[in-house]
Amino acid sequence: VTGLYRGVSAPLVAVIPAFAINFWSYDRAACNLRRLSNQAPGSELSISQVSIAGGCSGVALAFIIGPTERIKCLLQTNKNQYSGFLDCARQVYQEGGMRSIFRGTGSAILRDVPGNAIYFGSYEYLKRFFMRVEGAEKASTSSVLMAGGFAGIANWLFAIPLDTIKTRWQTAPIGTYRNLLDVFQTLVRNEGVPALYRGLSASLMRAFPANAACLCGVETVKGMLEERR
């Protein structure tokens, strides 16, 4: 059973700073978009503006999640080579310094910028849709849960091919591939286009409950903080 949790230490280390920076950078981008558009602070953004702000947050997210995903993927695919998170990080650093630690971060940016644009844009669109259906001025918990869950699915439907390429790039011995395009071409040539979507069903099974809970938590805490102002 413990094999199912191999590599869990890496995302546990990253999850708090990653999500904090993700939502903070989204809010900062949203504020800047309002200022550039001469909108009042706190005013409602269009869905396209929400998507742009989401895309901006993807850059910050990738710089946190990229290195930790490299460690996680190596722990999951090399059972006997590493004794744990710190040992893996140490060996990766010895292999090529910080360049090796951040290997695959560029591919994480390619995944997370459009992925986050879809994520935040679809969440806001669905949340407003459910509010109109309910005739409410404020999103209910059920609306947030449904919108968050479906936003997570929309994100992974787009991101899974890029995530597959990123994982192959991060876990392959250095020198196996020339670049990300070479990863893509080799994968499609040897295993076919369906290989890009390997793991999609598992990702979607996780995406709905995980993102429903995440965004419900974010909205709840934001509401609590606004009440205290």
VOBA-1610 file (N, C-alpha, C; in pm, whole numbers, padded with zeros to 5 digits, always signed):
BEGIN
Val+00083-00121+00000Val+00000+00000+00000Val+00086+00126+00000Thr+00199+00120+00072Thr+00284+00240+00078Thr+00338+00280-00059Gly+00343+00183-00152Gly+00388+00215-00287Gly+00298+00314-00358Leu+00170+00318-00318Leu+00076+00413-00378Leu+00110+00556-00341Tyr+00184+00572-00231Tyr+00216+00706-00181Tyr+00361+00744-00206Arg+00429+00666-00291Arg+00569+00697-00321Arg+00578+00832-00391Gly+00662+00919-00339Gly+00678+01052-00398Gly+00587+01157-00338Val+00506+01120-00237Val+00408+01215-00182Val+00477+01327-00104Ser+00599+01303-00055Ser+00667+01406+00024Ser+00694+01532-00058Ala+00725+01516-00187Ala+00755+01632-00271Ala+00635+01726-00287Pro+00516+01675-00325Pro+00402+01767-00333Pro+00360+01823-00198Leu+00382+01748-00090Leu+00347+01800+00043Leu+00434+01920+00078Val+00561+01915+00038Val+00651+02028+00063Val+00607+02149-00018Ala+00558+02126-00139Ala+00530+02237-00231Ala+00388+02291-00222Val+00294+02213-00170Val+00153+02247-00187Val+00116+02381-00124Ile+00168+02410-00004Ile+00130+02536+00062Ile+00187+02656-00011Pro+00319+02664-00035Pro+00369+02781-00110Pro+00316+02787-00253Ala+00297+02672-00317Ala+00252+02672-00457Ala+00113+02731-00469Phe+00019+02684-00388Phe-00117+02735-00399Phe-00129+02877-00345Ala-00051+02910-00242Ala-00052+03047-00192Ala-00006+03144-00300Ile+00105+03112-00365Ile+00159+03198-00471Ile+00066+03198-00592Asn+00006+03084-00622Asn-00085+03074-00737Asn-00202+03171-00722Phe-00271+03165-00609Phe-00389+03250-00592Phe-00350+03395-00564Trp-00236+03417-00498Trp-00191+03555-00476Trp-00155+03620-00608Ser-00080+03550-00693Ser-00040+03608-00821Ser-00161+03629-00912Tyr-00262+03542-00901Tyr-00386+03564-00977Tyr-00452+03694-00932Asp-00463+03715-00802Asp-00525+03838-00752Asp-00446+03962-00791Arg-00311+03952-00787Arg-00227+04066-00827Arg-00248+04098-00975Ala-00253+03995-01059Ala-00276+04016-01202Ala-00413+04077-01226Ala-00513+04029-01151Ala-00650+04083-01165Ala-00653+04231-01127Cys-00583+04268-01020Cys-00578+04408-00979Cys-00512+04494-01086Asn-00405+04444-01144Asn-00336+04520-01249Asn-00423+04535-01373Leu-00500+04432-01406Leu-00590+04440-01521Leu-00699+04544-01498Arg-00749+04551-01376Arg-00850+04654-01344Arg-00790+04793-01358Arg-00669+04810-01311Arg-00605+04940-01320Arg-00579+04979-01465Leu-00533+04885-01545Leu-00507+04913-01686Leu-00636+04944-01762Ser-00748+04886-01717Ser-00876+04908-01784Ser-00957+05019-01719Asn-00895+05089-01623Asn-00964+05198-01550Asn-01092+05150-01483Gln-01088+05029-01428Gln-01201+04975-01355Gln-01182+05000-01206Ala-01293+05006-01135Ala-01289+05029-00991Ala-01228+04908-00921Pro-01155+04928-00812Pro-01101+04815-00735Pro-01212+04720-00691Gly-01192+04593-00712Gly-01291+04494-00672Gly-01404+04473-00770Ser-01404+04548-00881Ser-01511+04532-00980Ser-01498+04399-01053Glu-01609+04353-01110Glu-01611+04223-01176Glu-01533+04228-01307Leu-01448+04130-01326Leu-01371+04119-01449Leu-01448+04039-01553Ser-01418+04064-01680Ser-01475+03981-01785Ser-01407+03843-01780Ile-01468+03745-01845Ile-01410+03611-01845Ile-01273+03611-01913Ser-01258+03692-02018Ser-01127+03699-02084Ser-01022+03759-01991Gln-01060+03860-01912Gln-00966+03917-01816Gln-00929+03816-01708Val-01029+03740-01662Val-01004+03636-01563Val-00904+03534-01618Ser-00923+03497-01744Ser-00834+03399-01807Ser-00692+03452-01820Ile-00678+03579-01854Ile-00545+03640-01864Ile-00477+03640-01728Ala-00551+03679-01624Ala-00496+03679-01489Ala-00456+03538-01447Gly-00538+03441-01483Gly-00505+03302-01454Gly-00379+03257-01523Gly-00363+03296-01651Gly-00243+03261-01725Gly-00118+03321-01661Cys-00130+03444-01613Cys-00016+03508-01546Cys+00024+03431-01420Ser-00075+03382-01347Ser-00046+03308-01224Ser+00024+03176-01254Gly+00003+03123-01376Gly+00066+02997-01412Gly+00217+03004-01416Val+00273+03122-01447Val+00418+03138-01450Val+00475+03122-01310Ala+00415+03193-01213Ala+00462+03183-01075Ala+00446+03042-01021Leu+00333+02979-01052Leu+00308+02843-01006Leu+00414+02746-01058Ala+00449+02758-01185Ala+00543+02664-01247Ala+00680+02669-01182Phe+00723+02787-01136Phe+00855+02798-01075Phe+00861+02731-00939Ile+00746+02712-00875Ile+00742+02639-00749Ile+00719+02491-00774Ile+00626+02460-00862Ile+00584+02322-00882Ile+00680+02245-00971Gly+00751+02312-01062Gly+00839+02243-01154Gly+00948+02162-01085Pro+01029+02223-00997Pro+01134+02146-00930Pro+01080+02034-00842Thr+00971+02059-00769Thr+00918+01956-00680Thr+00855+01841-00759Glu+00798+01872-00875Glu+00745+01764-00959Glu+00858+01680-01017Arg+00971+01741-01043Arg+01087+01663-01090Arg+01127+01561-00983Ile+01134+01605-00859Ile+01170+01515-00750Ile+01063+01407-00733Lys+00937+01448-00737Lys+00827+01353-00720Lys+00829+01245-00828Cys+00847+01287-00952Cys+00846+01192-01064Cys+00963+01094-01054Leu+01080+01145-01014Leu+01196+01057-01000Leu+01176+00956-00886Leu+01115+01000-00776Leu+01088+00909-00665Leu+00989+00800-00706Gln+00892+00837-00791Gln+00788+00742-00831Gln+00838+00641-00934Thr+00937+00679-01012Thr+00981+00592-01121Thr+01115+00523-01094Asn+01182+00560-00986Asn+01312+00498-00951Asn+01306+00451-00805Lys+01242+00339-00785Lys+01211+00292-00650Lys+01334+00275-00562Asn+01441+00215-00615Asn+01555+00176-00532Asn+01672+00273-00538Gln+01659+00376-00618Gln+01773+00467-00636Gln+01782+00573-00527Tyr+01667+00611-00470Tyr+01664+00718-00372Tyr+01598+00670-00242Ser+01650+00717-00130Ser+01594+00679-00001Ser+01481+00770+00044Gly+01466+00885-00022Gly+01360+00978+00014Gly+01375+01109-00059Phe+01294+01206-00019Phe+01290+01336-00085Phe+01426+01406-00082Leu+01484+01418+00037Leu+01610+01491+00050Leu+01724+01420-00024Asp+01725+01288-00018Asp+01829+01213-00089Asp+01817+01232-00239Cys+01694+01232-00290Cys+01671+01253-00432Cys+01715+01394-00473Ala+01674+01493-00394Ala+01713+01631-00424Ala+01865+01647-00423Arg+01932+01582-00327Arg+02078+01590-00318Arg+02144+01529-00441Gln+02097+01413-00483Gln+02157+01347-00599Gln+02131+01424-00728Val+02011+01479-00740Val+01979+01559-00859Val+02067+01683-00865Tyr+02087+01746-00749Tyr+02173+01864-00745Tyr+02317+01829-00781Gln+02367+01717-00729Gln+02504+01674-00760Gln+02520+01642-00907Glu+02411+01598-00969Glu+02415+01562-01111Glu+02437+01683-01201Gly+02376+01795-01165Gly+02388+01911-01254Gly+02355+02044-01191Gly+02361+02052-01059Gly+02336+02178-00991Gly+02190+02222-01001Met+02167+02352-00988Met+02030+02406-00991Met+01966+02385-01128Arg+02048+02379-01231Arg+01995+02353-01366Arg+01924+02218-01370Ser+01980+02120-01302Ser+01918+01988-01296Ser+01793+01989-01211Ile+01797+02064-01099Ile+01679+02074-01011Ile+01561+02133-01087Phe+01588+02236-01169Phe+01481+02306-01240Phe+01455+02247-01379Arg+01513+02132-01409Arg+01488+02067-01537Arg+01339+02037-01551Gly+01279+02084-01658Gly+01136+02062-01679Gly+01049+02178-01636Thr+01108+02280-01574Thr+01029+02395-01531Thr+00974+02472-01652Gly+01051+02476-01760Gly+01001+02540-01882Gly+00879+02469-01936Ser+00881+02337-01932Ser+00764+02261-01979Ser+00647+02279-01883Ala+00677+02300-01753Ala+00569+02328-01657Ala+00503+02462-01689Ile+00582+02560-01732Ile+00526+02690-01773Ile+00436+02673-01894Leu+00482+02594-01993Leu+00400+02569-02112Leu+00269+02501-02078Arg+00269+02421-01973Arg+00146+02354-01928Arg+00060+02446-01842Asp+00122+02518-01748Asp+00045+02587-01645Asp-00008+02723-01689Val+00057+02790-01784Val+00005+02920-01828Val-00130+02903-01899Pro-00139+02824-02006Pro-00272+02804-02066Pro-00365+02722-01976Gly-00307+02627-01900Gly-00390+02547-01810Gly-00458+02631-01704Asn-00384+02724-01644Asn-00442+02812-01544Asn-00540+02911-01606Ala-00513+02955-01728Ala-00609+03043-01797Ala-00743+02971-01813Ile-00738+02845-01854Ile-00861+02766-01867Ile-00924+02741-01731Tyr-00840+02712-01632Tyr-00887+02679-01497Tyr-00966+02795-01436Phe-00904+02911-01429Phe-00969+03027-01366Phe-01084+03078-01452Gly-01065+03078-01585Gly-01171+03126-01673Gly-01295+03039-01667Ser-01278+02907-01673Ser-01393+02816-01667Ser-01458+02818-01530Tyr-01376+02831-01425Tyr-01434+02839-01289Tyr-01523+02961-01275Glu-01473+03076-01318Glu-01551+03199-01302Glu-01676+03196-01390Tyr-01663+03143-01511Tyr-01778+03134-01601Tyr-01886+03044-01541Leu-01846+02927-01493Leu-01944+02833-01438Leu-02004+02883-01307Lys-01922+02948-01226Lys-01975+03003-01101Lys-02082+03108-01128Arg-02058+03196-01224Arg-02158+03297-01259Arg-02281+03233-01322Phe-02260+03127-01401Phe-02373+03056-01461Phe-02463+02996-01353Phe-02402+02929-01256Phe-02481+02868-01148Phe-02549+02974-01062Met-02486+03088-01045Met-02549+03198-00970Met-02673+03248-01042Arg-02665+03258-01177Arg-02783+03302-01254Arg-02894+03198-01244Val-02858+03071-01250Val-02958+02965-01239Val-03028+02971-01104Glu-02951+02997-00998Glu-03008+03003-00863Glu-03074+03138-00834Gly-03049+03238-00919Gly-03103+03370-00894Gly-03041+03435-00772Ala-02913+03407-00748Ala-02846+03455-00628Ala-02740+03558-00665Glu-02713+03652-00573Glu-02608+03751-00593Glu-02473+03700-00546Lys-02475+03596-00462Lys-02352+03537-00411Lys-02354+03388-00438Ala-02240+03335-00478Ala-02233+03193-00511Ala-02253+03107-00387Ser-02338+03007-00399Ser-02360+02913-00290Ser-02243+02814-00284Thr-02238+02740-00174Thr-02132+02639-00160Thr-02141+02534-00270Ser-02264+02494-00303Ser-02280+02393-00408Ser-02235+02446-00543Ser-02261+02575-00571Ser-02217+02635-00696Ser-02065+02638-00706Val-02000+02675-00595Val-01854+02680-00592Val-01795+02540-00610Leu-01854+02441-00544Leu-01805+02304-00555Leu-01819+02252-00698Met-01934+02276-00760Met-01956+02228-00896Met-01864+02301-00995Ala-01857+02433-00982Ala-01773+02511-01073Ala-01625+02474-01056Gly-01582+02456-00932Gly-01443+02419-00906Gly-01409+02282-00961Gly-01501+02187-00942Gly-01476+02052-00992Gly-01465+02046-01143Phe-01558+02112-01211Phe-01556+02111-01358Phe-01439+02193-01413Ala-01398+02297-01341Ala-01280+02375-01383Ala-01155+02289-01377Gly-01146+02205-01274Gly-01032+02114-01264Gly-01029+02015-01380Ile-01146+01964-01417Ile-01155+01872-01531Ile-01114+01942-01660Ala-01163+02065-01680Ala-01129+02141-01801Ala-00979+02163-01810Asn-00917+02194-01698Asn-00773+02216-01694Asn-00698+02091-01738Trp-00733+01975-01682Trp-00658+01853-01712Trp-00688+01798-01851Leu-00806+01821-01903Leu-00834+01779-02040Leu-00738+01847-02137Phe-00704+01972-02107Phe-00607+02043-02191Phe-00464+02007-02155Ala-00435+01995-02025Ala-00296+01990-01979Ala-00232+01852-01984Ile-00310+01745-01990Ile-00251+01612-01974Ile-00146+01579-02080Pro-00162+01616-02210Pro-00054+01586-02305Pro+00076+01659-02270Leu+00064+01785-02230Leu+00183+01862-02192Leu+00244+01807-02063Asp+00160+01758-01973Asp+00210+01700-01850Asp+00286+01570-01878Thr+00235+01491-01972Thr+00302+01367-02010Thr+00441+01396-02068Ile+00449+01496-02156Ile+00578+01533-02216Ile+00673+01584-02108Lys+00621+01666-02016Lys+00703+01719-01906Lys+00760+01606-01821Thr+00675+01509-01788Thr+00719+01398-01703Thr+00825+01314-01771Arg+00807+01286-01901Arg+00909+01211-01975Arg+01042+01286-01975Trp+01036+01416-01996Trp+01155+01499-02000Trp+01226+01502-01865Gln+01147+01510-01757Gln+01204+01522-01624Gln+01264+01391-01572Thr+01208+01278-01615Thr+01252+01150-01560Thr+01356+01079-01647Ala+01369+01122-01771Ala+01467+01056-01860Ala+01609+01096-01822Pro+01704+01004-01834Pro+01845+01040-01811Pro+01886+01154-01905Ile+01968+01244-01854Ile+02013+01358-01934Ile+02083+01308-02060Gly+02042+01361-02174Gly+02096+01319-02302Gly+02003+01228-02381Thr+01897+01180-02315Thr+01802+01093-02385Thr+01728+01169-02494Tyr+01687+01291-02462Tyr+01614+01376-02557Tyr+01689+01507-02576Arg+01676+01563-02697Arg+01741+01691-02724Arg+01662+01806-02663Asn+01530+01799-02673Asn+01444+01906-02624Asn+01302+01851-02612Leu+01208+01938-02578Leu+01069+01895-02558Leu+01006+01846-02688Leu+01041+01910-02800Leu+00989+01866-02929Leu+01035+01725-02959Asp+01157+01693-02924Asp+01210+01558-02944Asp+01134+01457-02858Val+01099+01496-02735Val+01018+01410-02648Val+00885+01380-02715Phe+00820+01484-02765Phe+00690+01469-02831Phe+00700+01378-02953Gln+00797+01404-03038Gln+00811+01327-03161Gln+00843+01180-03131Thr+00931+01156-03037Thr+00969+01018-03001Thr+00851+00943-02941Leu+00777+01010-02854Leu+00663+00948-02788Leu+00555+00909-02889Val+00521+01003-02979Val+00416+00976-03079Val+00462+00869-03178Arg+00588+00875-03217Arg+00640+00777-03313Arg+00642+00636-03255Asn+00682+00621-03130Asn+00699+00489-03071Asn+00572+00434-03006Glu+00487+00523-02955Glu+00372+00476-02877Glu+00238+00527-02928Gly+00240+00619-03024Gly+00116+00670-03080Gly+00061+00787-03002Val-00033+00859-03065Val-00095+00977-03003Val-00164+00943-02870Pro-00232+00827-02856Pro-00297+00796-02728Pro-00204+00798-02607Ala-00074+00778-02630Ala+00022+00780-02520Ala+00028+00917-02452Leu-00004+01022-02528Leu-00005+01157-02470Leu-00113+01171-02363Tyr-00216+01087-02373Tyr-00329+01096-02279Tyr-00328+00984-02176Arg-00216+00914-02166Arg-00207+00808-02066Arg-00216+00869-01926Gly-00302+00814-01844Gly-00321+00868-01710Gly-00434+00968-01700Leu-00504+00994-01813Leu-00610+01095-01813Leu-00724+01056-01718Ser-00765+00930-01721Ser-00878+00888-01638Ser-00847+00908-01490Ala-00725+00873-01448Ala-00687+00892-01308Ala-00683+01040-01272Ser-00633+01121-01364Ser-00626+01266-01340Ser-00765+01327-01325Leu-00858+01282-01409Leu-00994+01335-01403Leu-01066+01289-01277Met-01040+01166-01234Met-01100+01117-01109Met-01054+01200-00990Arg-00931+01245-00995Arg-00877+01329-00888Arg-00919+01474-00904Ala-00931+01520-01028Ala-00948+01663-01056Ala-01075+01719-00997Phe-01188+01646-01009Phe-01314+01705-00963Phe-01315+01726-00812Pro-01295+01623-00730Pro-01302+01646-00586Pro-01192+01737-00534Ala-01070+01723-00590Ala-00958+01803-00540Ala-00979+01951-00566Asn-01022+01986-00686Asn-01039+02128-00719Asn-01168+02185-00663Ala-01270+02102-00648Ala-01392+02147-00582Ala-01360+02186-00438Ala-01285+02101-00368Ala-01248+02129-00229Ala-01154+02249-00220Cys-01058+02257-00312Cys-00961+02366-00311Cys-01029+02502-00326Leu-01111+02516-00428Leu-01173+02646-00455Leu-01281+02679-00353Cys-01346+02577-00298Cys-01441+02601-00190Cys-01368+02655-00068Gly-01251+02598-00039Gly-01170+02647+00072Gly-01124+02790+00050Val-01079+02820-00072Val-01034+02955-00105Val-01147+03057-00088Glu-01263+03026-00144Glu-01378+03118-00135Glu-01423+03136+00009Thr-01420+03029+00087Thr-01463+03036+00227Thr-01369+03125+00308Val-01239+03105+00290Val-01141+03184+00365Val-01145+03330+00321Lys-01159+03354+00192Lys-01169+03493+00144Lys-01290+03563+00205Gly-01402+03490+00212Gly-01522+03547+00273Gly-01501+03580+00420Met-01432+03491+00492Met-01404+03515+00634Met-01314+03635+00653Leu-01213+03649+00566Leu-01121+03761+00577Leu-01190+03894+00544Glu-01278+03892+00444Glu-01350+04014+00407Glu-01444+04060+00519Glu-01501+03964+00592Glu-01590+03998+00703Glu-01516+04065+00818Arg-01387+04036+00831Arg-01307+04090+00940Arg-01251+04228+00909Arg-01260+04272+00783Arg-01206+04402+00746Arg-01291+04515+00808
//
